[in-house]
């Protein structure tokens, strides 16, 4: 049977250190890393474009999407801090 592990952190360096430890500790495959930012639609669009361009310079970008006005039920899965 297959399983997945989810490690949620608030900083990219923390995520990299955690992922590095995970793949060194057991016979597992690394998966995609997802980064979420939140703000006004225009700010998020600008951030997404800048992030995609910067990330593409060092590795493959699998997806970069902006979801304007996401449903509150979706946001509860993406947010760990109180609104």
DOKEPA-336523 format. One line per field, with one value per residue (C-alpha): y, x, z; residue in one letter; residue number from 0. Coordinates in nm, 2 decimals. Layout:
y c(Y | ...) .
x c(X | ...) .
z c(Z | ...) .
code c(A | ...) .
pos c(NUM | ...) .
***
This chain:
y c(0.00 | 0.36 | 0.64 | 1.01 | 1.24 | 1.60 | 1.84 | 2.20 | 2.47 | 2.85 | 2.91 | 2.77 | 2.69 | 2.49 | 2.31 | 2.22 | 2.10 | 1.89 | 1.74 | 1.66 | 1.47 | 1.28 | 1.15 | 1.06 | 0.87 | 0.62 | 0.49 | 0.76 | 0.98 | 1.35 | 1.52 | 1.86 | 2.16 | 2.41 | 2.77 | 2.97 | 3.35 | 3.56 | 3.92 | 4.14 | 3.99 | 4.23 | 4.17 | 3.79 | 3.81 | 4.01 | 3.78 | 3.47 | 3.61 | 3.71 | 3.37 | 3.17 | 3.36 | 3.33 | 2.96 | 2.88 | 3.00 | 2.72 | 2.43 | 2.32 | 2.49 | 2.24 | 2.49 | 2.85 | 2.96 | 3.25 | 3.17 | 3.50 | 3.50 | 3.14 | 2.98 | 2.99 | 2.61 | 2.59 | 2.85 | 2.65 | 2.38 | 2.64 | 2.85 | 2.75 | 3.09 | 3.25 | 3.50) .
x c(0.00 | 0.11 | 0.10 | 0.19 | 0.33 | 0.25 | 0.49 | 0.36 | 0.60 | 0.61 | 0.95 | 1.12 | 1.45 | 1.25 | 1.08 | 1.40 | 1.56 | 1.26 | 1.23 | 1.60 | 1.57 | 1.26 | 1.42 | 1.74 | 1.56 | 1.36 | 1.31 | 1.07 | 1.04 | 1.03 | 0.73 | 0.62 | 0.67 | 0.39 | 0.42 | 0.11 | 0.10 | -0.21 | -0.30 | -0.49 | -0.55 | -0.30 | -0.04 | -0.08 | -0.05 | 0.27 | 0.41 | 0.32 | 0.49 | 0.80 | 0.82 | 0.77 | 1.04 | 1.29 | 1.21 | 1.25 | 1.61 | 1.71 | 1.47 | 1.15 | 0.82 | 0.54 | 0.25 | 0.19 | -0.17 | -0.36 | -0.70 | -0.89 | -1.15 | -1.10 | -1.39 | -1.36 | -1.38 | -1.06 | -0.88 | -0.93 | -0.70 | -0.43 | -0.42 | -0.29 | -0.31 | -0.63 | -0.78) .
z c(0.00 | -0.07 | 0.18 | 0.18 | 0.45 | 0.47 | 0.64 | 0.68 | 0.78 | 0.74 | 0.59 | 0.28 | 0.45 | 0.71 | 0.43 | 0.26 | 0.58 | 0.66 | 0.31 | 0.31 | 0.64 | 0.51 | 0.19 | 0.38 | 0.66 | 0.45 | 0.10 | -0.02 | -0.32 | -0.30 | -0.44 | -0.55 | -0.32 | -0.31 | -0.19 | -0.11 | -0.08 | 0.00 | -0.07 | -0.32 | -0.66 | -0.83 | -0.56 | -0.58 | -0.96 | -0.95 | -0.68 | -0.89 | -1.20 | -1.01 | -0.83 | -1.15 | -1.33 | -1.04 | -0.98 | -1.36 | -1.34 | -1.10 | -1.18 | -1.35 | -1.26 | -1.27 | -1.21 | -1.12 | -1.09 | -0.93 | -0.78 | -0.74 | -0.47 | -0.35 | -0.18 | 0.21 | 0.22 | 0.02 | 0.23 | 0.55 | 0.40 | 0.31 | 0.62 | 0.96 | 1.13 | 1.24 | 1.00) .
code c(X | X | X | X | X | X | X | X | X | X | X | X | X | X | X | X | X | X | X | X | X | X | X | X | X | X | X | X | X | X | X | X | X | X | X | X | X | X | X | X | X | X | X | X | X | X | X | X | X | X | X | X | X | X | X | X | X | X | X | X | X | X | X | X | X | X | X | X | X | X | X | X | X | X | X | X | X | X | X | X | X | X | X) .
pos c(0 | 1 | 2 | 3 | 4 | 5 | 6 | 7 | 8 | 9 | 10 | 11 | 12 | 13 | 14 | 15 | 16 | 17 | 18 | 19 | 20 | 21 | 22 | 23 | 24 | 25 | 26 | 27 | 28 | 29 | 30 | 31 | 32 | 33 | 34 | 35 | 36 | 37 | 38 | 39 | 40 | 41 | 42 | 43 | 44 | 45 | 46 | 47 | 48 | 49 | 50 | 51 | 52 | 53 | 54 | 55 | 56 | 57 | 58 | 59 | 60 | 61 | 62 | 63 | 64 | 65 | 66 | 67 | 68 | 69 | 70 | 71 | 72 | 73 | 74 | 75 | 76 | 77 | 78 | 79 | 80 | 81 | 82) .
***
